[in-house]
Amino acid sequence: MRLRDKVAIVTGAGSGIGAAAAVAMAAESARVLVADVNEAGAKTTVQRIEGAGGQAIALTADVTRAADNQALVERATAAWGRLDVFFANAGVPQWKTDVEEVDETTFDTIFDVNVKGVYLGAKYALPVMKRARRGVFLITASTAAIRPRAGGQIYAASKGAVVTLAKALALEVASRPSPPTRRCCRPSWASRRWTPRGWRGTRRRCRSAGSTSRRTSRTPRSSSPRTRPP
Ligand SMILES: NC(=O)c1ccc[n+]([C@@H]2O[C@H](COP(=O)([O-])OP(=O)(O)OC[C@H]3O[C@@H](n4cnc5c(N)ncnc54)[C@H](O)[C@@H]3O)[C@@H](O)[C@H]2O)c1
């Protein structure tokens, strides 16, 4: 019940971390707008939420499009009258590739979804939160932002960009009274072992250290198998 009366938008909520986050938020009584470019995935997540007695709406949205981000915010506020959480989670991976083999389309796609998609979410969600003087803007980054892996250079750069974006957004709202909060999660190998309490086998990865999380040397690594590229 920790999110009773709260309204959340989760992008990339048709599968993986986004779906798990949407289900977890709804289990805490939030009303959740489940957004994904994959319509079937978004509907499946909504069915899971409604099946457990929660409230959710599925909306097909491509986070690289300004109009779609605007529509997400407008739909959530029209349906439920407020916006408390925007989780900019949608992202695409990069399969291990030497830089000379990376084509421009791959670069553009990764940056469009992983960076531009987050900027556009902030562009439309933050004005609502600034007016209301409350809200949380969450971003899924990656440990690749601080510990890149060979062959994942473009993905790592995109996640580094959103870590910096999160810091800049935090500064933008820091001077405001009761400002919206920015947090940037850096999951490592999340696989499918996310639970409502966090990544299984790990301590908390997200810390409310002002703008971004920090993974300390004492934080154990996930025991999840490596099922995804960096
Ligand atoms: N899984 C991991 O180990 C891991 C590690 C570090 C960071 N991450 C990050 O976590 C986030 C979620 O990843 P995941 O592992 O759950 O992957 P996933 O592929 O299961 O989920 C990503 C979702 O985003 C959606 N999506 C892709 N492009 C989109 C677009 N343009 N507009 C809207 N939705 C779009 C996909 O349809 C998919 O449902 C990503 O940002 C990813 O980079 C994942």
The ligand as a Gaussian input file, in Angstrom:
#p B3LYP/6-31G(d) Opt

LIG

0 1
 N       18.504000      -7.011000     -18.211000
 C       19.677000      -6.551000     -17.794000
 O       20.548000      -7.313000     -17.382000
 C       19.941000      -5.068000     -17.792000
 C       21.132000      -4.600000     -17.262000
 C       21.382000      -3.225000     -17.244000
 C       20.452000      -2.348000     -17.730000
 N       19.299000      -2.824000     -18.266000
 C       18.351000      -1.840000     -18.772000
 O       17.098000      -2.105000     -18.209000
 C       16.068000      -1.648000     -19.076000
 C       15.066000      -2.748000     -19.309000
 O       15.736000      -3.840000     -19.887000
 P       15.178000      -5.339000     -19.818000
 O       16.309000      -6.200000     -19.465000
 O       13.949000      -5.406000     -18.987000
 O       14.891000      -5.581000     -21.376000
 P       13.582000      -6.102000     -22.137000
 O       13.981000      -6.235000     -23.557000
 O       12.982000      -7.269000     -21.452000
 O       12.578000      -4.872000     -21.965000
 C       12.737000      -3.697000     -22.696000
 C       11.358000      -3.246000     -23.148000
 O       11.509000      -1.989000     -23.797000
 C       10.655000      -2.005000     -24.928000
 N       11.122000      -1.041000     -25.908000
 C       12.199000      -1.139000     -26.717000
 N       12.251000      -0.067000     -27.500000
 C       11.209000       0.724000     -27.163000
 C       10.734000       1.965000     -27.639000
 N       11.349000       2.629000     -28.642000
 N        9.628000       2.509000     -27.065000
 C        8.998000       1.844000     -26.078000
 N        9.381000       0.659000     -25.599000
 C       10.484000       0.107000     -26.147000
 C       10.698000      -3.435000     -25.455000
 O        9.569000      -3.728000     -26.280000
 C       10.728000      -4.211000     -24.161000
 O        9.408000      -4.563000     -23.735000
 C       16.766000      -1.190000     -20.346000
 O       16.931000       0.223000     -20.304000
 C       18.102000      -1.889000     -20.277000
 O       19.105000      -1.203000     -20.999000
 C       19.028000      -4.163000     -18.307000

